[in-house]
Amino acid sequence: LARHPDSPEAAGQADDVPAWHRLERGEIDMAAYYGIIMERAPRVLGRGIDFDAYSRFMRSSAPGVHWQVVHRIRDLRGTVKLGLLTNNVKEFGDNWRAMFPIEEICEDVVDSSHVAMRKPARALSELTCTRLGIAPGDAVFVDYQPATLPAAPAFAMDPVHLVDPHKAPARPPPGEAGDGGPAE
């Protein structure tokens, strides 16, 4: 699998990178991910991991669809260009794409596991804007994860934190969106 040239793995620092990040960049598959966490567990937890409990946790924490957001995106279709930039896992692709009408509401989907980068990497935002045919300064970056928002202003994009899908998203208070420093 190709590694992004700026990734810590490419610099020979793979042991310091969370296995989940490597999985989301498509650098490893689920079997390798499980192997890594099983091997690391004794060092991190002081004991082996209960794989059955971990598997139950993973199944129970599956994402749901916020239909209010899907309907709002449908309302925007045709008035602005809409794209989805997601940190994801290749093995989950068919399942999450079947959960809601992604092809109907978004002009493009940029999936981290298919492009060997993950949010908040600036290159991923650049790729998304390029694929949508828009300038970063004309883009609004909406996310529910506050950790991904600091990269947006560094790339001239307006960040919007989606805290509650039942309410209108809000821009973060000044200074909360990050210092504009380098992203992943």
TAZI-V144591 format. One record per residue. RES is the residue in one small letter. PHI is phi in whole degrees, 0 to 359 (NA if undefined). Layout:
RES/PHI  RES/PHI
//
This chain:
l/NA  a/286  r/254  h/295  p/299  d/267  s/287  p/301  e/297  a/294  a/272  g/81  q/246  a/300  d/294  d/269  v/261  p/304  a/302  w/299  h/295  r/296  l/295  e/292  r/270  g/74  e/280  i/224  d/260  m/300  a/298  a/294  y/301  y/299  g/299  i/295  i/292  m/294  e/289  r/280  a/308  p/301  r/289  v/276  l/264  g/82  r/196  g/292  i/267  d/278  f/297  d/296  a/295  y/296  s/297  r/296  f/300  m/300  r/293  s/284  s/259  a/299  p/291  g/251  v/261  h/269  w/297  q/299  v/291  v/301  h/293  r/295  i/297  r/302  d/297  l/277  r/306  g/93  t/258  v/217  k/281  l/239  g/226  l/243  l/247  t/228  n/276  n/211  v/241  k/308  e/294  f/269  g/308  d/297  n/291  w/290  r/292  a/279  m/285  f/207  p/281  i/300  e/293  e/286  i/260  c/241  e/284  d/206  v/236  v/251  d/256  s/308  s/289  h/258  v/240  a/60  m/217  r/222  k/299  p/258  a/304  r/302  a/300  l/289  s/296  e/300  l/300  t/298  c/297  t/299  r/295  l/274  g/72  i/232  a/278  p/305  g/295  d/262  a/258  v/241  f/256  v/252  d/209  y/267  q/263  p/300  a/294  t/270  l/291  p/302  a/290  a/299  p/297  a/295  f/249  a/72  m/263  d/280  p/271  v/227  h/267  l/271  v/275  d/226  p/295  h/275  k/240  a/295  p/295  a/236  r/287  p/294  p/300  p/308  g/89  e/282  a/283  g/114  d/262  g/79  g/290  p/294  a/268  e/340
//
